[in-house]
Amino acid sequence: MRVYVPLTLPGLAEAYKTGVLGTGPFVAYAVTPALREWYLSDDIEELEYAALNRAALASLRLLAADPGATRRRVVVAVDVPDGTATADPDRALDPAALGEVRVAGTVRLAEAAAVHVDADDAEADVAAAAEALEAADGGDDDAQFVVDGADDHELLWFATQEIPNLLGLGD
């Protein structure tokens, strides 16, 4: 099963240093039955894109909690064995938990398929979205508009071999 793990650049740096993406249980996002029902599509690529976007929102939440982190959303895509990632049936109908899964066990960064990261030019919009997130959660429509502005930036795809360059450790 493909899961999408939300991180920040400091979180990616830590995973790169330790070689561990996560030690279970940890939260990731995937194509769950609730996400399928919500998205109303049978196209697996569209559903995976929706799960990736849910992880991008979770990455934004991590940025809001870490004011010192570079304002770029980070999502790592990794394939885990079936049964390793499970959705909480009690949260299936919670819109905030769409696509959310708990991954059991340890997942090594070497198992990752790809890394998705905002481009440099997204930083201002992502920073504004992180600042507006709390107000948007409280129902402020103007703040929600600012949060949605981060989604105007597509996350770029990077091979895992490019992680050192993303972290400024490359040549």
C-alpha positions as CSV (number, residue, x, y, z in Angstrom):
1,M,0.0,0.0,0.0
2,R,1.3,3.5,-0.9
3,V,1.2,5.9,2.0
4,Y,2.1,9.6,2.1
5,V,4.0,10.8,5.1
6,P,3.8,14.5,5.9
7,L,7.0,16.1,7.0
8,T,8.9,19.5,7.1
9,L,12.4,20.0,5.7
10,P,13.9,19.7,9.2
11,G,11.9,16.4,9.6
12,L,13.2,15.2,6.2
13,A,16.8,16.1,7.4
14,E,16.3,14.1,10.5
15,A,15.0,11.1,8.5
16,Y,17.9,11.4,6.2
17,K,20.4,11.5,9.2
18,T,18.8,8.5,11.0
19,G,17.6,6.6,7.9
20,V,14.2,6.2,9.6
21,L,11.1,7.8,8.1
22,G,8.9,6.9,11.0
23,T,8.6,4.5,13.9
24,G,5.1,3.2,14.4
25,P,2.5,4.0,15.0
26,F,2.7,7.2,13.0
27,V,0.2,9.1,10.9
28,A,0.3,9.0,7.1
29,Y,-2.3,9.3,4.4
30,A,-3.5,6.8,1.9
31,V,-6.4,5.8,-0.3
32,T,-8.9,4.6,2.3
33,P,-12.5,3.5,1.8
34,A,-13.6,6.8,3.3
35,L,-11.4,8.8,0.9
36,R,-12.8,6.8,-2.0
37,E,-16.4,7.5,-0.9
38,W,-15.7,11.2,-0.4
39,Y,-13.8,11.7,-3.7
40,L,-16.3,9.7,-5.7
41,S,-13.8,8.3,-8.1
42,D,-12.5,5.0,-9.1
43,D,-9.4,6.4,-10.8
44,I,-6.5,5.3,-8.6
45,E,-4.2,8.1,-9.8
46,E,-6.8,10.7,-8.8
47,L,-7.3,9.0,-5.4
48,E,-3.6,8.9,-4.7
49,Y,-3.4,12.6,-5.7
50,A,-6.1,13.3,-3.2
51,A,-4.2,11.4,-0.5
52,L,-1.1,13.3,-1.4
53,N,-3.0,16.5,-0.9
54,R,-4.3,15.4,2.5
55,A,-0.7,14.8,3.5
56,A,0.3,18.2,2.1
57,L,-2.3,19.8,4.4
58,A,-0.9,17.7,7.3
59,S,2.6,19.0,6.4
60,L,1.2,22.6,6.5
61,R,0.0,21.8,10.1
62,L,3.5,20.7,11.0
63,L,4.9,24.0,9.6
64,A,2.3,25.9,11.7
65,A,3.6,24.2,14.8
66,D,7.3,24.8,13.9
67,P,7.8,28.5,13.1
68,G,11.5,28.0,12.5
69,A,11.1,25.5,9.6
70,T,11.5,26.6,6.0
71,R,8.0,27.3,4.7
72,R,7.9,24.4,2.2
73,R,5.5,21.4,2.5
74,V,7.2,18.0,2.3
75,V,5.5,14.7,1.7
76,V,7.3,11.3,1.3
77,A,5.7,8.6,-0.7
78,V,6.5,5.1,0.5
79,D,5.1,1.6,-0.1
80,V,4.4,-0.4,3.0
81,P,3.2,-4.0,3.3
82,D,-0.6,-4.5,3.3
83,G,-1.9,-4.5,6.8
84,T,0.8,-2.2,8.0
85,A,-1.3,0.9,7.5
86,T,-4.8,1.0,9.0
87,A,-7.5,3.6,9.1
88,D,-9.3,4.2,12.4
89,P,-13.0,3.2,11.7
90,D,-14.1,5.6,14.5
91,R,-12.7,8.5,12.6
92,A,-13.8,7.4,9.1
93,L,-16.6,10.0,8.9
94,D,-14.5,12.8,10.3
95,P,-13.7,15.1,7.4
96,A,-10.4,16.1,9.1
97,A,-9.3,12.5,9.0
98,L,-10.0,11.6,5.4
99,G,-7.3,9.3,4.1
100,E,-5.6,9.3,7.5
101,V,-3.9,6.0,8.4
102,R,-1.6,4.8,11.2
103,V,1.5,3.0,10.1
104,A,2.8,0.3,12.4
105,G,6.4,-0.6,12.7
106,T,9.5,1.2,11.5
107,V,9.7,2.5,8.0
108,R,13.2,3.2,6.7
109,L,13.7,6.2,4.4
110,A,15.5,3.9,2.0
111,E,12.1,2.3,1.3
112,A,10.6,5.6,0.0
113,A,9.5,5.8,-3.6
114,A,9.7,9.6,-3.9
115,V,9.7,12.9,-2.1
116,H,7.3,15.8,-2.9
117,V,8.3,19.3,-2.0
118,D,7.1,22.8,-2.7
119,A,9.3,24.9,-5.0
120,D,11.1,27.9,-3.5
121,D,8.5,30.3,-5.1
122,A,5.8,28.7,-2.9
123,E,7.3,29.8,0.4
124,A,5.5,33.1,0.8
125,D,2.1,31.5,0.1
126,V,2.9,28.5,2.3
127,A,4.0,30.8,5.1
128,A,0.8,32.8,4.9
129,A,-1.2,29.6,4.9
130,A,0.5,28.3,8.0
131,E,-0.2,31.6,9.7
132,A,-3.9,31.5,8.7
133,L,-4.5,27.8,9.5
134,E,-5.8,28.3,13.1
135,A,-8.3,31.0,12.0
136,A,-9.4,28.8,9.1
137,D,-9.9,25.9,11.4
138,G,-12.1,28.3,13.4
139,G,-14.4,29.0,10.4
140,D,-12.8,32.2,9.1
141,D,-13.6,32.2,5.4
142,D,-10.9,34.7,4.5
143,A,-8.3,32.6,6.4
144,Q,-9.5,29.5,4.5
145,F,-8.9,31.4,1.3
146,V,-5.3,32.0,2.3
147,V,-4.8,28.4,3.3
148,D,-6.3,27.2,0.0
149,G,-3.7,29.5,-1.7
150,A,-1.0,27.0,-0.8
151,D,-2.8,24.4,-2.9
152,D,-2.2,26.7,-5.9
153,H,1.4,25.4,-5.8
154,E,1.9,21.8,-7.0
155,L,4.3,19.8,-5.0
156,L,7.3,18.9,-7.1
157,W,8.4,15.3,-7.5
158,F,12.0,14.3,-6.5
159,A,13.7,10.9,-6.5
160,T,15.0,9.9,-3.1
161,Q,18.6,10.2,-4.5
162,E,17.9,14.0,-4.6
163,I,17.2,14.3,-0.9
164,P,20.8,15.6,-0.2
165,N,20.3,18.4,-2.7
166,L,16.9,19.3,-1.2
167,L,18.6,19.6,2.1
168,G,21.5,21.7,0.8
169,L,23.9,18.8,1.4
170,G,24.7,18.1,-2.3
171,D,27.4,19.4,-4.5
